[in-house]
């Protein structure tokens, strides 16, 4: 028989190496055997034997039973190892022995070498567990007996066994193995375990005595005859032996009486000694109790002294800290009581303010221990600090109220700060702001110490700076108007002859002057508004990066002011901005009025510039500046609206004049005006489009009224003027959507007027022909075509008479029709297209006439459409 794999030590070492490569703690391999792994058959399929498919083919595996000691406990595992591509064993799966609940020998294997191990912690119990096939029954028995012995030793019981006899297993184990004792530690302590000598593994059972001791006990029992065959005889025997034993005990007591008396005397003496000892111990206990009480009293007094000493030390430290808060440092006392506020002393003044602010804050009840808050020294010192605060704030506020006007007066007295004749001077307040920033920290401390002092300071600053800004704006505006080489523009109006008031060129110097004023002063006013918000300590979100490097308030945009959560503070800021910049709007208004008088169309350019600044600055400016821009836009809109209303009034005056002949003058003049207006657009078209809408609407309404003066010439007047409107605005309509809409409207009105006039001319010269056709159409509503020739005036004779009277002298009739079109037409360039429309319309009507005649008089000979077309073409 081939050697079992359980005896293969190389296999065991390979298993230990494979397990050690994956596990941190080493495990001992108790038994390792080669097996074949197959897939079990799921319940209910009724399929016996092994499947021959590739998926269900047996796979070589190695089963290793391992143990791992963890403290005084030992854990057992069943590991499945498989061969890698290099033939090296590597762990594939691990089962804990404690979860083993069933061992079943497969019934479909006649050899009995296939078995199934059932574990109760598998994730899916619906999947059949794998089947393990051994080479022979001996290998199967060795592996299963090893697993069962481990379960019995470590878990105190064995799992359910089916498909094999436990007694046969025990007999096989006794016949095929020898054992040796090995001590295994469990949770109940170490015990003797038996292992198969061949593998040094745990074997069948746990015995209380050794084999040799068992044989000695059997021999001893064999030499002693107990005679327990009869129960009554055995009972009588036991009674006799008990009586004999009691007699022997009584006799023994009688012989030892003297000894008992000696023992009793010794016990009495010992009792006396014990009583004396108890009395002594009582005395000692009382003395010890008194001593213990004395010691406790001494310890209590000692603890009190130690606690008092520690408390005194802590009190001294706290009082030292408190004295630091209550004493005014000598270097700050002078600055707070009577120091100077010159620029050189501002560092000391700021440090003194910092100390005073922190000192008052530290003495507040919320920051001070309640026991200190009631001290008289603390209350007096707090009152002293408050008085010192009021004195310092009053002195600082008085200094700043005088400092701001003096600083502004020095700038007002310097003429170099303002625009002069021939030289525009941009306002520059950088030097003033630099000097003001030196007092920014002082203002912050003044606000934190006493907010009520900020209102007079803000008022003094705004009032002084307002004088400077208004003068700068006035001088700048005056110099702009005097230096601009703008002359009064001859903007085309709608009065007088058509050739008058033609523009000599675009004069946009006034618009440039306004643009320069806006470009210079709007950013300047935004900076001033932002500087005021930060310098005067309004609640703002952040400082600008450039100014934060110099530890001074920034000139960040005033959009941060809008994000302030304090609505009351925002209202105060807007009030200060109103006071700071109030009055400057008059200089802007004067510049706008001046530009409007020179050329009303500059309102378009000024409106575009203003609208661009509103859209670009609205999210970044606060307070007065957006209001100023809105007011300027409103004023410009009103002035331009006044110009548009005047133009509409001049157009409406034409309807009160005598009958117009030809094109009314305001149509070509509007094209000139529109061309100039387009050249002034700089941004939004809203203002210009509104003007177009209003003017063109009045033009069309007025044109309709003028045409109604002479009803006979309505269509001629309309078609000539609408054609002139299209001709003069053709180029602009291609690029201006608003004019394109009115261009199409004029085109439709022109086509309608042409159609009416042409139909009138045709009916004048071919009245009988088309009246006859109209009568046929009316009769066809009530009767069939065959019945019409039998009606009065509709016979073939009547038809021939009508045809002869209408088409005789056709050349003369057509010439008369052309002269009729030409009569009263002032726009000769329209006549060719109008004549072509007339011929086309006549041919369409004649074609319709022939279709009717073909139904009523099918056999009559009439001039064909082609002949009529040739006749018209020859004219």
C-alpha positions in Angstrom: 0.0 0.0 0.0 1.2 3.5 -0.8 2.4 5.7 2.0 -0.3 8.0 3.4 0.2 11.8 2.8 -0.4 12.3 6.5 3.2 10.9 7.1 4.7 13.3 4.5 6.7 15.7 6.6 7.7 17.8 3.6 4.0 18.4 2.9 3.5 19.5 6.5 6.4 21.9 6.2 5.1 23.3 2.9 1.7 23.9 4.6 3.3 25.7 7.5 5.3 27.9 5.1 2.2 28.7 3.0 0.1 29.6 6.1 3.0 31.7 7.6 3.2 33.8 4.4 -0.4 35.0 4.9 -0.8 35.0 8.7 1.1 37.2 11.2 0.9 34.7 14.1 2.4 31.3 13.5 0.1 28.2 13.6 1.0 24.6 14.3 0.0 22.1 11.6 -1.4 19.1 13.5 -2.3 17.0 10.4 -2.0 17.6 6.6 -3.4 15.4 3.9 -3.9 15.6 0.1 -7.5 15.5 -1.0 -9.7 15.9 -4.1 -12.3 18.7 -4.0 -15.6 18.2 -5.7 -18.8 20.2 -5.7 -21.7 18.6 -3.8 -25.1 18.1 -5.4 -27.8 20.6 -4.3 -30.8 19.2 -2.6 -33.8 18.3 -4.7 -31.9 17.7 -8.0 -31.7 13.9 -7.6 -28.4 13.5 -9.4 -26.0 10.9 -8.2 -22.3 10.4 -9.0 -19.8 13.0 -10.2 -20.5 15.3 -13.1 -18.1 15.1 -16.0 -18.3 18.7 -16.9 -15.2 20.8 -16.6 -16.8 23.0 -14.0 -17.4 20.0 -11.7 -14.1 18.1 -12.2 -12.3 17.2 -9.0 -9.5 19.7 -8.0 -6.4 18.8 -6.0 -6.3 20.4 -2.6 -4.5 20.0 0.7 -6.5 19.9 4.0 -4.5 21.0 7.0 -5.7 20.9 10.6 -3.9 23.7 12.6 -4.0 25.0 16.1 -3.0 28.5 17.4 -2.4 29.3 21.1 -3.8 32.6 22.3 -3.0 33.1 26.0 -4.4 30.1 27.9 -6.8 29.3 25.1 -6.2 27.2 22.0 -8.1 27.7 18.7 -8.3 25.0 16.0 -8.7 25.7 12.3 -9.3 23.6 9.1 -7.3 25.3 6.3 -7.7 24.5 2.5 -4.6 25.1 0.5 -4.2 25.0 -3.3 -1.3 24.8 -5.7 -0.2 28.0 -7.4 1.2 28.1 -10.9 4.7 27.5 -9.5 3.6 24.4 -7.5 3.7 26.3 -4.2 1.0 25.8 -1.7 -1.0 28.9 -0.8 -4.0 29.4 1.5 -7.4 29.3 -0.3 -9.9 29.1 2.5 -10.0 28.7 6.3 -12.8 27.3 8.5 -13.0 27.5 12.3 -13.4 24.1 14.0 -15.8 25.7 16.5 -18.3 26.3 13.7 -18.3 22.6 12.6 -21.8 21.1 13.2 -22.0 18.1 10.9 -19.7 15.4 9.5 -21.4 13.4 6.8 -20.0 10.5 4.7 -21.4 10.8 1.1 -23.8 8.0 0.4 -23.3 8.2 -3.4 -19.6 7.0 -3.1 -19.5 3.2 -2.6 -15.9 3.4 -1.4 -16.8 5.6 1.6 -13.8 7.9 0.9 -15.9 11.0 0.2 -17.3 13.1 3.0 -18.8 16.5 3.6 -18.0 19.0 6.4 -20.9 21.3 7.3 -20.2 24.6 9.0 -23.0 26.8 10.5 -21.4 30.2 9.6 -21.4 29.8 5.8 -22.9 32.9 4.0 -25.2 30.9 1.7 -26.6 27.7 3.1 -28.5 27.1 -0.2 -25.2 26.4 -1.9 -24.0 22.8 -1.4 -20.8 22.5 0.6 -17.8 21.0 -1.2 -17.1 17.2 -1.1 -13.7 16.0 0.0 -12.4 12.6 -1.4 -9.5 10.7 0.2 -7.4 8.0 -1.4 -8.6 5.3 1.1 -10.7 4.8 4.2 -7.6 4.8 6.5 -6.8 8.4 5.4 -10.4 9.4 5.8 -10.6 7.9 9.3 -7.3 9.5 10.4 -8.4 13.0 9.3 -11.9 12.7 10.8 -10.7 11.2 14.1 -8.2 14.0 14.4 -11.0 16.6 13.8 -13.4 14.9 16.2 -10.8 14.6 19.0 -10.0 18.3 18.7 -13.7 19.2 19.0 -14.0 17.0 22.1 -10.9 18.4 23.8 -11.4 22.1 22.9 -15.2 22.4 22.7 -16.3 19.6 25.1 -18.4 17.8 22.4 -18.4 16.5 19.0 -20.5 17.5 15.9 -23.3 15.4 14.4 -21.9 12.4 12.6 -23.9 10.6 9.8 -23.0 8.0 7.3 -20.5 6.0 9.5 -20.5 4.2 12.8 -18.7 5.8 15.7 -18.0 2.4 17.4 -16.3 1.1 14.2 -14.3 4.3 14.2 -13.2 3.7 17.8 -12.3 0.1 17.1 -10.3 1.2 14.1 -8.5 3.8 16.1 -7.6 1.3 18.9 -6.3 -1.3 16.3 -4.4 1.1 14.1 -2.8 3.7 16.4 -0.6 3.9 19.5 -0.9 7.0 21.6 1.2 9.2 23.7 0.2 11.8 26.2 0.5 15.5 25.5 -0.5 18.4 27.6 -2.9 20.9 26.0 -3.9 24.2 27.6 -7.6 25.1 27.4 -9.8 27.6 29.1 -10.3 25.1 32.0 -6.5 24.6 32.5 -4.0 22.1 31.1 -5.1 18.5 30.7 -3.6 15.3 29.2 -4.4 14.7 25.6 -3.5 11.7 23.4 -2.0 12.0 20.0 -1.2 9.3 17.4 2.4 8.5 17.8 3.0 8.4 14.0 1.9 12.1 13.7 2.2 13.2 17.3 -1.5 14.3 17.0 -4.5 14.2 19.3 -6.3 10.8 19.1 -9.5 9.1 20.3 -10.3 9.7 24.0 -9.4 11.4 27.2 -8.6 8.9 30.1 -8.5 9.5 33.9 -5.9 6.7 34.6 -3.1 5.2 32.7 -3.2 1.8 31.1 -0.9 0.3 33.8 -3.0 1.6 36.6 -6.1 0.2 35.0 -4.5 -3.3 34.9 -3.5 -3.1 38.6 -7.1 -2.2 39.6 -8.5 -5.1 37.7 -6.0 -7.5 39.3 -6.8 -6.2 42.8 -10.6 -6.5 42.2 -10.0 -10.1 41.0 -8.3 -11.2 44.3 -11.1 -9.8 46.6 -14.2 -11.9 46.8 -17.1 -9.6 47.6 -19.8 -12.3 47.6 -22.4 -10.0 46.2 -24.2 -12.7 44.5 -27.1 -12.6 47.0 -28.4 -9.2 48.1 -29.8 -10.3 51.5 -26.7 -12.2 52.5 -24.6 -9.2 51.5 -26.9 -6.9 53.6 -26.6 -9.1 56.7 -22.8 -9.2 56.3 -22.6 -5.4 56.1 -24.7 -5.1 59.4 -22.5 -7.4 61.3 -19.4 -5.6 60.2 -20.9 -2.2 61.3 -21.8 -3.6 64.8 -18.3 -4.9 65.2 -16.8 -1.5 64.2 -19.0 0.4 66.7 -18.1 -1.9 69.6 -14.4 -1.4 68.8 -14.9 2.4 68.9 -16.6 2.3 72.3 -13.9 0.1 73.8 -11.2 2.4 72.6 -12.9 5.4 74.2 -13.0 3.6 77.6 -9.3 3.0 77.5 -8.5 6.7 76.9 -10.5 8.3 79.9 -7.4 9.6 81.8 -6.1 11.1 78.6 -9.5 12.9 78.2 -9.3 14.4 81.7 -5.9 15.7 81.1 -7.1 17.3 77.9 -10.1 18.9 79.7 -7.8 20.5 82.4 -5.6 21.9 79.7 -8.6 23.3 77.9 -9.7 25.0 81.2 -6.3 26.6 81.7 -6.3 27.7 78.1 -9.8 29.3 78.6 -8.6 31.3 81.5 -5.6 32.6 79.5 -7.9 33.5 76.6 -10.1 35.5 78.9 -7.1 37.4 80.3 -5.9 38.0 76.8 -9.3 39.3 75.8 -9.3 41.8 78.7 -5.8 43.1 77.8 -6.9 43.4 74.1 -9.9 45.5 75.2 -7.7 47.9 77.2 -5.3 48.2 74.3 -8.2 48.8 71.9 -9.4 51.7 74.0 -5.9 53.2 74.1 -5.5 52.8 70.3 -8.9 54.4 69.7 -7.9 57.5 71.7 -4.6 57.6 69.9 -6.4 57.3 66.5 -8.7 60.2 67.4 -5.7 62.3 68.4 -4.0 61.6 65.2 -7.1 62.5 63.1 -7.3 65.8 65.0 -3.7 66.6 64.3 -4.1 65.7 60.6 -7.2 67.8 60.3 -5.4 70.9 61.8 -2.4 70.2 59.6 -4.6 70.1 56.5 -6.3 73.3 57.5 -2.9 75.0 57.8 -1.7 73.6 54.4 -5.0 74.7 52.8 -4.7 78.2 54.3 -1.1 78.5 53.1 -2.0 77.5 49.6 -5.0 79.9 49.6 -2.8 82.7 50.8 -0.3 82.1 48.0 -3.1 81.9 45.4 -4.8 85.1 46.8 -1.5 86.9 46.6 -1.1 85.9 43.0 -4.6 87.0 42.1 -4.2 90.3 43.9 -1.0 90.9 41.9 -2.8 90.2 38.7 -5.7 92.5 39.8 -3.2 95.3 40.6 -1.9 95.0 37.1 -5.4 95.9 35.8 -5.9 98.7 38.4 -2.6 100.5 37.9 -2.1 103.0 35.0 1.3 102.5 33.4 3.3 105.8 33.7 4.1 105.8 30.0 0.4 105.9 29.1 -0.8 108.2 31.9 0.7 111.3 30.3 -0.8 110.5 26.9 -4.3 109.9 28.3 -4.4 113.0 30.5 -2.7 115.8 28.7 -0.5 114.6 25.8 -0.3 116.1 22.4 -2.1 114.7 19.3 0.6 115.7 16.8 1.5 113.2 14.2 4.7 112.2 16.0 2.9 111.3 19.2 0.2 109.2 17.5 2.0 105.9 18.2 2.0 106.5 21.9 -1.6 107.7 21.8 -2.7 104.6 20.0 -0.9 102.4 22.5 -2.5 104.3 25.4 -5.9 103.8 23.8 -5.3 100.1 23.4 -4.4 99.8 27.1 -7.3 101.9 28.3 -9.8 99.9 26.1 -8.5 96.5 27.4 -8.4 97.8 31.0 -12.0 98.9 30.9 -13.0 95.7 29.3 -11.1 93.6 31.9 -13.0 95.4 34.7 -16.4 94.7 33.3 -18.6 92.4 35.2 -18.8 89.7 32.5 -14.9 89.5 32.3 -14.3 89.8 36.1 -14.8 87.3 38.8 -18.1 88.2 40.7 -16.2 88.4 44.0 -13.8 91.0 42.5 -16.6 93.0 41.0 -17.9 93.8 44.5 -14.6 95.2 45.7 -14.6 98.9 46.5 -11.1 99.3 44.9 -12.3 97.7 41.7 -15.5 99.9 41.6 -13.5 103.1 42.3 -10.8 102.1 39.7 -13.5 101.4 37.1 -15.1 104.8 37.7 -11.6 106.4 37.4 -11.0 104.6 34.1 -14.4 105.8 32.8 -13.6 109.4 33.7 -10.2 109.1 32.1 -11.9 107.7 29.0 -14.3 110.6 28.8 -11.5 113.1 29.2 -9.3 111.5 26.5 -12.2 111.1 24.0 -13.3 114.7 24.5 -9.7 116.0 23.9 -9.2 113.8 20.8 -12.5 114.7 19.3 -11.9 118.4 19.8 -8.5 118.1 18.2 -9.9 116.2 15.1 -12.8 118.6 14.7 -10.3 121.5 14.4 -7.8 119.4 12.4 -10.1 118.5 9.4 -11.1 122.1 8.6 -7.5 123.3 8.9 -6.3 120.6 6.5 -9.0 121.4 3.9 -8.4 125.2 4.2 -4.7 124.7 3.3 -5.8 122.8 0.2 -8.4 125.5 -0.7 -5.8 128.2 -0.5 -3.5 126.4 -2.9 -4.6 127.3 -6.5 -2.5 124.6 -7.9 -5.1 122.1 -6.7 -7.8 123.4 -9.1 -8.2 123.7 -12.9 -7.0 127.0 -14.4 -7.4 128.6 -17.7 -5.9 126.4 -20.4 -5.1 123.6 -17.8 -7.4 120.9 -16.5 -6.5 119.7 -13.1 -7.7 116.3 -11.9 -8.6 116.2 -8.3 -5.9 114.5 -6.2 -6.5 113.9 -2.5 -3.7 111.3 -1.9 -1.7 113.7 0.3 -4.8 114.5 2.4 -5.7 110.9 2.8 -2.2 110.0 3.8 -2.4 112.6 6.6 -5.8 111.4 7.6 -4.8 107.8 7.8 -2.4 108.6 10.6 -5.5 109.2 12.8 -7.5 106.2 11.5 -6.5 104.0 14.5 -7.4 106.9 16.9 -10.8 107.2 15.3 -11.4 103.5 15.7 -10.6 103.7 19.5 -12.8 106.8 19.8 -15.7 104.8 18.3 -15.1 101.8 20.6 -14.8 104.1 23.7 -17.7 106.5 22.9 -19.8 106.2 19.8 -21.6 109.4 20.4 -18.5 111.4 19.6 -18.4 110.1 16.0 -21.4 112.1 14.7 -19.7 115.6 15.2 -16.5 114.3 13.8 -18.2 112.9 10.7 -20.1 116.1 10.2 -17.0 118.3 10.5 -15.1 116.0 8.0 -17.9 115.9 5.5 -18.7 119.7 5.6 -15.0 120.6 5.1 -14.4 118.1 2.3 -17.6 119.1 0.6 -16.3 122.7 0.0 -13.2 121.3 -1.5 -14.9 118.8 -3.8 -17.5 121.3 -5.0 -14.9 123.8 -5.9 -12.8 121.2 -7.8 -15.9 120.1 -9.7 -16.9 123.7 -10.5 -13.5 124.7 -11.7 -13.1 121.5 -13.7 -16.6 122.0 -15.4 -16.0 125.6 -16.2 -12.6 124.9 -17.8 -14.1 122.1 -19.8 -16.8 124.4 -21.3 -14.4 127.2 -22.0 -11.7 125.0 -23.5 -14.1 123.0 -25.7 -14.1 124.2 -29.4 -17.8 123.3 -29.8 -20.0 125.4 -31.9 -23.8 125.3 -32.1 -24.8 122.4 -34.4 -27.2 122.8 -37.2 -29.2 119.8 -36.3 -31.7 119.1 -39.1 -35.3 120.0 -38.0 -38.5 119.5 -39.9 -39.4 123.1 -40.8 -38.5 125.2 -43.9 -37.6 124.0 -47.4 -36.2 120.5 -47.9 -32.6 121.7 -48.6 -32.3 123.9 -45.5 -30.7 123.1 -42.2 -28.3 120.5 -43.6 -25.6 119.5 -41.0 -22.1 120.6 -41.8 -20.5 117.9 -39.7 -20.7 116.2 -36.3 -19.7 118.4 -33.4 -19.2 116.1 -30.5 -16.8 118.2 -28.4 -19.6 118.8 -25.9 -20.1 115.0 -25.6 -16.4 114.6 -25.1 -16.4 117.2 -22.4 -19.2 115.4 -20.6 -17.4 112.1 -21.0 -14.2 113.5 -19.5 -16.2 115.0 -16.6 -17.8 111.6 -15.9 -14.6 109.7 -16.4 -12.7 111.8 -14.0 -15.2 112.5 -11.2 -17.3 109.3 -10.9 -14.3 107.1 -9.9 -13.1 110.0 -7.7 -16.4 110.2 -5.9 -16.5 106.5 -5.5 -13.1 106.6 -3.9 -14.2 109.4 -1.6 -17.3 107.5 -0.6 -15.3 104.4 0.2 -12.6 106.3 2.1 -15.3 108.0 4.2 -16.9 104.7 5.1 -13.7 103.2 6.2 -12.0 106.2 7.7 -15.0 107.2 9.8 -15.4 103.6 11.1 -18.7 102.6 9.5 -19.3 98.9 9.6 -17.6 97.5 6.5 -16.7 94.0 5.5 -13.0 94.2 4.8 -10.0 96.4 4.0 -8.3 96.6 0.6 -5.1 94.6 0.2 -3.0 97.5 -0.8 -3.9 99.5 2.3 -3.7 96.6 4.7 0.0 96.5 4.2 0.3 100.0 5.6 -2.1 99.2 8.5 -4.5 101.9 7.3 -8.2 102.0 6.2 -8.5 101.1 2.5 -10.3 102.7 -0.4 -12.2 99.5 -1.2 -15.4 99.8 -3.1 -18.4 100.7 -1.1 -20.1 97.5 -2.1 -18.9 96.2 1.2 -21.0 98.9 2.8 -24.1 97.4 1.2 -23.3 94.0 2.7 -23.2 95.5 6.2 -25.6 93.9 8.6 -26.2 97.0 10.6 -29.1 98.9 8.8 -28.9 101.8 11.1 -25.2 102.3 10.5 -25.8 102.1 6.7 -28.4 104.8 7.0 -25.9 107.0 8.9 -23.4 106.4 6.2 -25.8 107.4 3.4 -26.6 110.6 5.3 -22.9 111.4 5.6 -22.3 110.7 1.9 -25.2 113.1 1.1 -23.6 115.8 3.2 -20.2 115.1 1.7 -21.2 115.3 -2.0 -24.3 117.4 -2.0 -24.2 120.3 -4.5 -21.8 118.7 -6.9 -24.7 117.7 -9.1 -25.3 121.3 -10.1 -22.0 121.3 -12.0 -22.9 118.1 -13.9 -26.4 119.5 -14.7 -24.8 122.7 -16.0 -22.5 120.7 -18.3 -25.4 118.6 -19.6 -27.5 121.7 -20.3 -24.6 123.4 -22.1 -24.0 120.4 -24.3 -27.8 120.1 -25.1 -27.9 123.8 -26.2 -25.0 123.2 -28.5 -26.3 120.0 -30.1 -29.4 118.2 -28.7 -28.2 115.0 -30.3 -25.2 114.9 -27.8 -27.9 113.6 -25.4 -27.5 110.3 -27.1 -23.8 110.0 -26.4 -24.2 111.4 -22.9 -26.9 108.9 -22.2 -24.8 106.0 -23.4 -21.8 107.1 -21.2 -24.0 107.5 -18.2 -25.7 104.2 -18.7 -22.4 102.4 -19.1 -21.2 103.8 -15.7 -24.5 102.9 -14.0 -24.2 99.3 -15.2 -20.5 99.0 -14.4 -20.6 100.8 -11.0 -24.0 100.0 -9.5 -22.7 96.9 -7.8 -19.7 98.7 -6.4 -20.9 102.1 -5.3 -23.1 103.1 -2.4 -25.0 106.1 -1.2 -24.8 109.3 -3.3 -23.0 108.2 -6.4 -25.7 105.9 -7.9 -28.3 108.6 -7.1 -26.2 111.2 -9.0 -25.9 108.9 -12.0 -29.6 108.1 -12.0 -30.4 111.8 -11.8 -28.1 112.6 -14.7 -29.6 109.9 -16.8 -33.1 111.2 -16.0 -32.1 114.8 -16.9 -30.6 113.7 -20.2 -33.6 111.6 -21.1 -35.9 114.6 -20.3 -33.9 117.0 -22.5 -33.8 114.6 -25.4 -37.5 113.9 -25.0 -38.1 117.6 -25.2 -36.1 117.6 -28.5 -38.1 114.7 -29.9 -41.4 116.3 -28.9 -40.4 119.5 -30.7 -39.6 117.5 -33.8 -43.0 115.7 -33.6 -44.7 119.1 -33.3 -43.0 120.4 -36.4 -44.1 117.3 -38.3 -47.7 117.7 -37.2 -47.7 121.3 -38.4 -47.5 120.0 -42.1 -51.1 118.8 -42.0 -52.3 122.4 -41.5 -50.5 123.6 -44.6 -52.0 123.8 -48.1 -52.1 120.6 -50.3 -48.8 119.0 -50.6 -47.4 118.0 -53.9 -44.8 115.2 -54.1 -42.7 114.1 -51.2 -43.3 115.9 -47.9 -40.0 117.6 -46.7 -39.9 115.9 -43.3 -39.2 112.4 -44.8 -35.7 113.2 -46.3 -34.9 115.3 -43.2 -35.8 112.4 -41.0 -33.3 110.2 -42.8 -30.6 112.8 -42.2 -31.5 113.1 -38.6 -31.5 109.3 -38.2 -28.0 109.1 -39.8 -26.7 111.6 -37.3 -28.4 109.9 -34.4 -26.7 106.6 -35.3 -23.3 108.3 -35.2 -23.9 109.5 -31.7 -24.9 106.1 -30.3 -22.3 104.9 -27.6 -23.7 101.9 -25.8 -27.5 101.4 -25.3 -29.9 102.0 -28.2 -32.9 102.4 -26.0 -33.1 106.2 -26.1 -32.7 106.3 -29.9 -35.1 103.5 -30.6 -37.8 105.2 -28.5 -37.2 108.4 -30.5 -37.5 106.6 -33.8 -40.7 105.0 -32.7 -42.3 108.2 -31.6 -41.1 110.3 -34.6 -41.9 107.7 -37.3 -45.4 107.0 -35.9 -46.2 110.8 -36.0 -44.7 110.9 -39.6 -47.0 108.1 -40.8 -50.1 109.5 -39.1 -49.4 113.0 -40.4 -48.8 111.6 -43.9 -52.2 109.8 -43.9 -53.9 113.1 -42.9 -52.1 115.1 -45.6 -53.1 112.6 -48.2 -56.8 112.9 -47.2 -56.8 116.6 -48.1 -57.3 115.8 -51.8 -59.2 112.4 -52.0 -58.6 112.2 -55.7 -54.8 112.1 -55.2 -54.7 110.0 -51.9 -52.9 107.0 -53.4 -50.5 109.1 -55.4 -49.4 111.1 -52.3 -49.1 107.9 -50.2 -47.1 105.8 -52.7 -44.7 108.7 -53.5 -44.0 109.4 -49.9 -43.7 105.8 -48.8 -41.4 105.1 -51.6 -39.3 108.1 -50.6 -39.2 106.8 -47.0 -38.0 103.4 -48.2 -35.4 104.9 -50.5 -33.9 107.3 -47.9 -33.8 104.7 -45.1 -32.7 101.7 -47.0 -29.2 101.6 -45.8 -30.1 102.3 -42.1 -32.9 99.8 -42.1 -30.4 97.0 -42.9 -28.6 97.7 -39.6 -31.2 99.2 -37.3 -34.0 96.7 -36.2 -36.4 99.5 -35.2 -36.1 101.3 -38.5 -36.4 97.9 -40.3 -39.8 97.4 -38.8 -41.0 100.7 -40.0 -39.3 100.1 -43.4 -41.4 97.0 -43.8 -44.5 98.9 -42.7 -43.9 101.6 -45.3 -43.3 98.9 -47.9 -46.7 97.3 -47.2 -48.4 100.7 -47.3 -46.7 101.5 -50.6 -47.8 98.2 -52.2 -51.4 98.9 -51.0 -51.4 102.4 -52.4 -50.0 101.2 -55.8 -52.6 98.5 -56.0 -55.5 100.9 -55.4 -54.2 103.5 -57.8 -53.5 100.9 -60.6 -56.9 99.3 -60.2 -58.5 102.7 -60.4 -56.6 103.5 -63.7 -57.6 100.1 -65.2 -61.3 100.4 -64.3 -61.4 103.9 -65.8 -60.3 102.7 -69.3 -61.8 99.2 -69.3 -64.9 99.8 -67.3 -67.4 98.0 -69.6 -65.2 94.9 -70.0 -64.7 94.2 -66.3 -68.3 95.3 -65.3 -69.5 92.6 -67.8 -67.2 90.1 -66.1 -68.4 91.1 -62.6 -72.1 90.6 -63.8 -71.2 87.1 -65.0 -69.7 86.2 -61.7 -72.8 87.4 -59.8 -75.1 85.4 -62.1 -73.0 82.2 -61.7 -74.0 82.2 -58.0 -77.6 81.4 -58.9 -77.6 79.6 -62.3 -75.5 77.4 -64.5 -73.2 78.9 -67.2 -75.4 77.5 -70.0 -78.4 79.6 -68.7 -76.5 83.0 -68.6 -76.6 83.7 -72.4 -80.4 83.7 -72.2 -80.5 86.5 -69.6 -81.4 90.1 -70.5 -78.3 91.9 -71.7 -76.1 88.8 -71.6 -76.8 87.3 -75.1 -74.0 86.7 -77.5 -75.0 89.8 -79.4 -74.7 91.9 -76.3 -71.3 90.2 -75.6 -70.0 91.1 -79.1 -71.2 94.7 -78.7 -69.4 95.1 -75.4 -66.3 93.4 -76.7 -66.2 95.6 -79.7 -66.7 98.8 -77.8 -64.0 97.9 -75.2 -61.2 96.5 -77.4 -61.6 98.7 -80.5 -58.6 101.1 -80.6 -56.7 99.1 -78.0 -53.5 100.9 -78.6 -55.0 104.3 -77.9 -56.7 103.0 -74.7 -53.4 101.6 -73.4 -51.6 104.9 -74.2 -54.4 106.8 -72.4 -53.9 104.4 -69.4 -50.2 105.2 -69.3 -50.8 108.9 -69.5 -53.2 108.6 -66.7 -50.5 107.0 -64.5 -48.0 109.6 -65.5 -50.4 112.5 -64.7 -49.9 114.1 -61.2 -46.8 111.9 -60.6 -43.9 114.1 -59.3 -41.5 111.2 -58.8 -40.7 110.2 -62.4 -38.4 107.4 -61.2 -41.4 105.5 -59.9 -43.3 105.5 -63.2 -41.5 102.5 -64.9 -42.0 100.2 -62.0 -45.6 101.4 -61.6 -46.3 100.9 -65.3 -45.0 97.3 -65.1 -47.3 96.7 -62.1 -50.2 98.1 -64.1 -49.5 95.8 -67.1 -49.2 92.8 -64.9 -52.4 93.6 -63.0 -54.3 94.2 -66.3 -53.1 90.8 -67.7 -54.2 89.0 -64.6 -57.6 90.5 -64.8 -57.9 89.9 -68.5 -56.9 86.2 -68.0 -59.6 85.8 -65.4 -62.1 87.4 -67.9 -61.2 85.0 -70.6 -61.7 82.0 -68.3 -65.2 83.2 -67.5 -66.0 83.8 -71.2 -64.8 80.3 -72.1 -67.4 78.9 -69.8 -70.3 81.1 -71.0 -69.5 81.7 -74.7 -67.2 78.8 -75.7 -67.5 79.4 -79.4 -66.8 83.1 -79.4 -63.5 84.5 -80.7 -61.7 86.8 -78.3 -58.3 88.3 -78.3 -56.0 85.8 -76.5 -53.8 86.6 -73.5 -50.6 86.2 -75.6 -51.8 88.7 -78.1 -52.7 91.1 -75.4 -49.3 90.6 -73.8 -47.6 91.3 -77.1 -49.7 94.4 -77.5 -48.7 95.7 -74.1 -45.1 94.9 -74.6 -45.0 96.9 -77.8 -46.2 100.0 -76.1 
